């Protein structure tokens, strides 16, 4: 796979619609050509301790952030015509679908691929967490659970094994 958009969401709470940040890495011709990151005002707008502990974001970080539809208007032209890739696509795809439903937006049925599933097939029985698989593919993930860093790691994995 040479042309795709790697995507990663972080959520504020256990609701999949509560995306509070997004990272996108655009790959064309096997090269990273663009990156996008934004904080997002989550819906519902509260943070639980566990999520904040994982990614370090809290209510004050997203108080003045744009809502999802405003952020998606910037992302949509970047990913037009590209399949989406995520590490554990079930989470990121469900987040995207949930937030589209929350804002009553028409979901365009994006094509999604999963680097986690691909890693399980490639390295059966080995750990398949994003940081471990990324390291196997030559990317040292120093800022795990920052949406853009995670999307960059995912893009590296996708280029190596998809």
KANOR-V267300 format. One record per residue. N is the residue number from 1. SS is DSSP state (H for helix, E for strand, L for the rest). PSI is psi as a letter, one per 30 degrees, with the letter a starting at -180 (* if undefined). NEAR is the number of other C-alpha atoms within 10 Angstrom. Layout:
N_SS_PSI_NEAR, N_SS_PSI_NEAR
//
This chain:
1_L_k_13, 2_L_f_13, 3_L_j_18, 4_E_l_27, 5_E_j_30, 6_E_k_32, 7_E_k_29, 8_E_k_33, 9_E_k_26, 10_E_k_28, 11_E_l_27, 12_L_f_31, 13_L_a_21, 14_L_f_13, 15_L_k_14, 16_L_f_23, 17_L_f_24, 18_L_h_26, 19_E_k_28, 20_E_f_30, 21_E_l_25, 22_E_k_25, 23_E_k_23, 24_E_k_29, 25_E_k_28, 26_E_k_23, 27_E_k_23, 28_E_k_14, 29_L_g_10, 30_L_g_16, 31_E_k_14, 32_E_k_18, 33_E_f_10, 34_E_l_12, 35_E_k_17, 36_E_k_16, 37_E_k_19, 38_E_k_20, 39_E_l_23, 40_L_k_27, 41_L_j_23, 42_L_l_27, 43_L_j_20, 44_L_l_15, 45_L_i_15, 46_L_l_15, 47_L_k_19, 48_L_l_13, 49_H_e_13, 50_H_e_12, 51_H_e_16, 52_H_e_16, 53_H_e_11, 54_H_e_14, 55_H_f_18, 56_L_g_13, 57_L_l_20, 58_L_l_17, 59_H_e_16, 60_H_e_8, 61_H_e_13, 62_H_g_19, 63_L_e_13, 64_L_g_11, 65_L_l_17, 66_L_l_16, 67_L_l_17, 68_H_e_25, 69_H_e_15, 70_H_e_11, 71_H_e_18, 72_H_e_16, 73_H_e_10, 74_H_e_12, 75_H_e_18, 76_H_e_10, 77_H_f_9, 78_H_e_17, 79_H_g_20, 80_L_k_11, 81_L_g_13, 82_L_k_17, 83_E_l_15, 84_E_k_23, 85_E_k_28, 86_E_l_29, 87_L_j_28, 88_L_i_19, 89_H_f_19, 90_H_e_13, 91_H_e_14, 92_H_e_24, 93_H_e_23, 94_H_e_13, 95_H_e_21, 96_H_e_21, 97_H_e_18, 98_H_e_18, 99_H_e_21, 100_H_e_18, 101_H_e_13, 102_H_e_15, 103_L_g_13, 104_L_h_10, 105_L_k_11, 106_L_k_9, 107_L_k_12, 108_L_g_8, 109_L_i_8, 110_L_k_15, 111_L_k_12, 112_E_k_18, 113_E_l_21, 114_E_j_20, 115_H_f_27, 116_H_e_23, 117_H_e_15, 118_H_e_18, 119_H_e_24, 120_H_e_15, 121_H_e_13, 122_H_e_13, 123_L_i_12, 124_L_k_10, 125_L_f_9, 126_L_l_12, 127_L_k_13, 128_L_g_22, 129_L_l_13, 130_H_e_23, 131_H_e_20, 132_H_e_14, 133_H_e_25, 134_H_e_24, 135_H_e_14, 136_H_f_14, 137_L_g_17, 138_L_g_12, 139_L_k_17, 140_L_j_15, 141_L_j_19, 142_L_f_11, 143_L_h_12, 144_L_k_16, 145_L_g_18, 146_L_k_21, 147_H_e_25, 148_H_e_25, 149_H_e_20, 150_H_e_29, 151_H_e_30, 152_H_e_24, 153_H_e_28, 154_H_e_32, 155_H_e_29, 156_H_e_24, 157_H_e_27, 158_H_e_28, 159_H_e_18, 160_H_e_15, 161_H_f_13, 162_L_*_15
//
